[in-house]
Amino acid sequence: MDQSSDRVSLTKAITSKYLDDDTLDEEPGISFPTLGGGKRNLLYERSEKLNRELRALDKRIEIDLKFCSIGTVDIDTDLFDKLKNVQVLDVSFNHLSSWSQIATIVDCFQSLKHIIVTGNPLKTLDNDKHSDFISSFRKLNTITLGKLNYNWEQIIECSQRLWPHIEQLDVFSNSINEIATLSTTTLENLTSLTLDHNKITHWRYINKLGHLKKLTTLKLVNCDIESVVINRDENLFPNLIHLDLKSNRIQLWKDIANLNNLPSLEELIIRDNPLFEEINFDYAFNFVLSIIGNLKILNRAKITNNLRKDGEIHYLRFYYLKYLRSIENGDRTFLEDNPRYLHILEEYGTPVDLVPGNKMKPQSKLIGLTIRNSLDDSTISKKVPRTTTISALKKLVNKLLSIDDSTEIFLWLKSRNDNNQEIEYHLDKEEHNLDFYSVKENDIIVVKFN
C-alpha cells in the first residue's frame, strides 16, 4: 500500500485544522465524571462571534500542526497572508523529509521566530548547496529539533550551513553522546541550549561548550552525567546563569562543589540524582546552597536571605567536627569538597559548643545573655538554657520587659565572629533553639518592635 496517499499538503493541514467547519465542535461543552463512573456533558452555546474568532488566522501567533500527516509543502499566498502574525509553528511528527521543505515553510510565515520540527524523517544535509536557505532561516531565533536521530556533528553541520545565527537551540532525544570542540564562530549567538535525554555521560564533552560566551541557559536533564569537572582557571561558561542537571547520575559532593566554579550561576536544578537518595530534603537543600555561593534559585525554590542564612548555619554546624579532623590530619579533601566552608566559618564564627575538649560543666548548659530594649536601650542580664527555642525566649522577654503578649516583637542577635567583627542577624525561626544560631556567652539579644 502506498503510504504517500495518506499524506497531505501544508495548506491542506492548516485549512483542515483551523478553517473547516467540522473542526469546530458541533456541541461545545465540558465533560464531568459522575460518581457512577460515567460522564456528564455540560453544553453551552457558543456565539457566532467566538466561532469567527476561532477561525481568525490573522490573530494567531501560534500554529500547531503536530501529527497532521504533512508530506508536501505548497504555497497559497492568500492563506499565508492571513498568517502574517504567526511567531511559533509546530510541525512535529509529520512526514517532512528535507531541509528545503523546512526552508520553504519558514518562508511562508512572515513573522516566524520559532519552528519545531521534532520527530520528522529529516535527512541529513547532502552535498547540494544549502547556502540559499540561510536567508530563509535568518528570521528565526529559536529552533527545536528533537528525536531526529542526529549526532552532534550533524547538528553542527546544520547550524553552520542553515542557521548559524540561531539563539535558542533544543536538540533533545537525539543521538548525541560526544561533543567536539567548536570553532570560535560556531553557535556564537547561542544563549540557550537544551540537550535533554542525550546519553553524553562525560562532563569533558560539556566543557567543549564552555567558550560559548553568550550562553546563559544549559539544560542537561537525563544525560547520564556521572560527574562534574570544571577548572575555574579556564573561565568556562562565563555567563551561564541557568543550569538543569535533573535526573543524572551524580553521586559526590565534590561534583556540586565544582559547580561553584561557574562564576555567573544563579539558578540550578539538581534533584533526582543518586547523591540525594539517602539524605533529608532540607539537608540537601541547605548543603547545596551553602556550597554554591551565588545561587538565587535552587530546584525552582527562591533562596531568600533568611533561607541562605539558616542553611549556612546548619551546614556550618553539621560539618564543623569533620572540618576540625581534616585540619588535624592535614587532609585537604574536605576543603576541596566544601570550598566555601572557611568563608562561612569566618562570617558566622565558631560554634563554640562543638569545640572538642570544651567539656561543659552542668552550669555551662546555661548561657548568659544581655537583653536590650531597642526603644530605650535599657538592658537586663539573664542566663537561659542553650536549648531555649526562640519562641520560648520571646515569652521570657515579654515577661522580663513587661511587654504585653499581644505586642509583636522581633529578636535580633548581636555577636562577634572569630575576627572580632560585629555581626547582627534576625532570629526568625521560632522552632529553632539558641544553639542553632550559635549564640555565645555574653551575646546581646536586641528586642525590636514593628
Residue pairs with C-beta under 8 A, 6 or more apart in sequence:
4 71
6 69
7 69
7 70
7 71
7 72
7 95
8 16
8 68
8 69
8 70
8 71
8 72
9 70
9 71
9 72
9 73
9 74
10 65
10 70
10 72
10 73
10 74
10 105
10 108
11 74
11 75
11 76
11 79
13 65
13 68
13 69
13 70
14 57
14 63
14 65
14 79
14 83
15 79
16 23
16 68
17 23
17 64
17 65
17 68
18 54
18 55
18 57
18 60
18 63
19 55
19 57
24 51
24 54
24 55
25 46
27 41
27 43
28 43
28 44
28 46
29 41
29 42
29 43
29 44
30 41
30 42
30 44
31 39
31 40
31 41
31 42
32 39
32 40
32 41
32 42
33 39
33 40
34 40
53 59
57 79
57 82
57 83
58 82
58 83
58 84
58 85
59 85
60 83
60 85
60 86
61 85
61 86
61 87
61 88
62 86
62 87
62 88
62 89
62 90
63 83
63 86
63 88
63 89
63 90
64 90
65 89
65 90
65 91
65 94
66 90
66 91
66 92
66 93
66 94
67 92
67 93
67 94
68 91
68 94
69 94
69 95
70 91
70 94
70 95
70 96
71 94
71 95
71 96
71 97
72 101
73 96
73 101
73 104
73 105
73 108
75 104
75 108
80 108
80 109
80 110
83 108
83 109
83 110
84 109
84 110
84 111
85 111
86 109
86 111
86 112
87 111
87 112
87 113
87 114
88 112
88 113
88 114
88 115
88 116
89 105
89 109
89 112
89 114
89 115
89 116
90 115
90 116
91 105
91 115
91 116
91 117
91 120
92 116
92 117
92 118
92 119
92 120
93 118
93 119
93 120
94 119
94 120
95 120
95 121
96 102
96 105
96 117
96 120
96 121
96 122
97 120
97 121
97 122
97 123
98 122
98 123
99 122
99 123
99 125
99 130
99 133
99 158
99 162
100 133
102 115
102 117
102 122
103 133
103 136
103 137
103 162
104 136
105 115
106 112
106 115
106 136
106 137
106 139
106 140
107 136
111 139
112 139
112 140
113 139
113 140
113 141
113 142
114 140
114 141
114 142
114 143
114 144
114 168
115 140
115 142
115 143
115 144
116 143
116 144
116 145
117 143
117 144
117 145
117 148
118 144
118 145
118 146
118 147
118 148
119 146
119 147
119 148
120 148
122 145
122 148
124 150
124 154
124 157
125 154
125 157
125 158
125 161
125 162
130 161
130 162
131 161
133 161
133 162
134 161
134 162
134 163
134 164
137 143
137 162
137 163
137 166
138 163
138 165
140 163
140 166
141 166
141 167
141 168
142 166
142 167
142 168
142 169
142 170
143 163
143 166
143 168
143 169
143 170
144 170
144 172
145 155
145 158
145 170
145 171
145 174
146 170
146 171
146 172
146 173
146 174
147 172
147 173
147 174
148 171
148 174
149 174
149 175
150 158
150 171
150 174
150 175
150 176
151 174
151 175
151 176
151 177
151 178
152 176
152 178
152 179
152 180
153 180
155 169
155 171
155 174
155 176
156 180
156 182
156 186
156 187
159 166
159 169
159 186
159 187
160 186
164 185
164 186
164 187
165 189
166 187
166 189
166 190
167 189
167 190
167 191
167 192
167 214
168 190
168 191
168 192
168 193
169 187
169 190
169 192
169 193
169 194
170 193
170 194
171 193
171 194
171 195
171 198
172 194
172 195
172 196
172 197
172 198
173 196
173 197
173 198
174 198
175 198
176 195
176 198
176 199
176 200
177 198
177 199
177 200
177 201
178 200
178 205
179 200
179 205
179 206
179 208
179 209
180 208
181 208
182 208
182 209
182 211
182 212
184 211
187 193
187 212
188 212
188 213
188 214
189 214
190 212
190 214
190 215
191 214
191 215
191 216
191 217
192 215
192 216
192 217
192 218
192 219
193 209
193 212
193 215
193 217
193 218
193 219
194 219
195 218
195 219
195 220
195 223
196 219
196 220
196 221
196 222
196 223
196 244
197 221
197 222
197 223
198 223
199 223
199 224
200 206
200 220
200 223
200 224
200 225
201 223
201 224
201 225
201 226
202 225
202 226
203 225
203 226
203 227
203 228
203 229
203 230
204 229
206 218
206 220
206 225
207 229
207 230
207 234
207 236
209 215
209 218
209 237
210 230
210 234
210 236
210 237
211 236
212 237
213 238
213 239
214 239
215 237
215 239
215 240
216 239
216 240
216 241
216 242
216 264
217 240
217 241
217 242
217 243
218 237
218 240
218 242
218 243
218 244
219 243
219 244
220 243
220 244
220 245
220 248
221 244
221 245
221 246
221 247
221 248
222 246
222 247
222 248
223 248
224 248
224 249
225 245
225 248
225 249
225 250
226 248
226 249
226 250
226 251
227 250
227 251
227 252
227 255
228 245
228 250
228 255
228 256
228 258
228 259
229 255
229 258
230 236
230 237
230 258
230 259
230 261
230 262
231 261
232 261
232 263
235 263
236 261
236 262
237 262
237 264
238 263
238 264
239 264
240 262
240 264
240 265
241 264
241 265
241 266
241 267
242 266
242 267
243 259
243 262
243 265
243 267
243 268
243 269
244 268
244 269
245 268
245 269
245 270
245 273
246 269
246 270
246 271
246 272
246 273
247 272
247 273
248 273
249 273
249 274
250 256
250 270
250 273
250 274
250 275
251 273
251 274
251 275
252 275
252 337
253 275
253 287
253 291
253 337
253 338
254 336
254 337
255 275
256 270
256 275
256 287
256 288
256 291
256 292
257 291
257 336
257 337
257 338
257 339
259 265
259 268
259 291
259 292
260 291
260 292
260 293
260 339
260 340
263 294
264 294
265 292
265 294
265 295
266 294
266 295
266 296
266 297
267 295
267 296
267 297
267 298
268 288
268 292
268 295
268 297
268 298
268 299
269 298
269 299
269 300
270 276
270 288
270 298
270 299
271 299
275 284
276 284
283 314
283 318
285 298
285 299
285 301
285 311
286 310
286 311
286 312
286 314
286 315
287 311
287 315
287 318
288 295
288 298
289 295
289 298
289 303
289 307
289 308
289 311
289 312
290 311
290 312
290 315
290 316
290 340
290 344
291 315
291 338
291 339
291 340
292 340
293 340
293 343
295 303
296 302
296 303
297 303
303 311
306 426
306 428
309 425
310 429
310 432
312 344
312 347
312 348
313 348
313 436
313 437
313 438
314 436
315 341
315 344
316 341
316 344
316 345
316 348
316 351
316 438
317 351
317 354
317 436
317 438
319 334
319 338
319 341
320 350
320 351
320 354
321 354
321 356
322 334
323 334
323 338
323 341
323 345
324 355
324 356
325 331
326 332
326 333
326 334
326 335
334 341
335 341
335 342
345 418
346 417
346 418
346 419
347 417
347 423
348 417
348 423
348 438
349 415
349 416
349 417
349 418
349 423
349 438
349 440
350 418
350 438
351 435
351 438
352 358
352 438
352 440
353 360
353 386
353 435
353 438
365 385
365 386
365 387
366 383
366 384
366 385
366 386
367 383
367 384
367 385
367 386
367 434
367 439
367 440
367 441
367 443
368 381
368 382
368 383
368 441
368 442
369 381
369 382
369 383
369 384
369 439
369 442
369 443
369 444
369 445
370 379
370 380
370 381
370 442
370 443
370 444
370 445
371 379
371 380
371 381
371 382
371 397
371 400
371 401
371 444
371 445
371 447
372 378
372 379
372 414
372 444
372 445
372 446
372 447
373 379
373 401
373 447
374 446
374 447
374 448
374 449
375 449
378 401
380 400
380 401
382 396
382 400
384 393
384 396
384 434
385 434
386 433
386 434
386 435
386 439
387 433
387 434
387 435
388 396
388 433
388 434
389 430
389 431
389 432
389 433
390 411
390 427
390 428
390 429
390 430
390 431
390 432
390 433
390 434
391 430
391 431
393 411
393 427
393 434
393 445
394 409
394 411
394 430
395 405
397 403
397 409
397 411
397 445
397 447
398 404
398 405
398 407
398 409
401 447
403 409
403 447
407 449
408 449
408 450
409 447
409 448
409 449
410 426
410 428
410 447
410 448
410 449
410 450
411 426
411 427
411 445
411 446
411 447
411 448
412 424
412 425
412 426
412 427
412 445
412 446
412 448
413 424
413 425
413 426
413 427
413 437
413 439
413 443
413 444
413 445
413 446
414 422
414 423
414 424
414 443
414 444
414 445
414 446
415 422
415 423
415 424
415 438
415 439
415 440
415 443
415 444
416 422
416 423
417 423
424 446
425 437
427 437
427 445
429 436
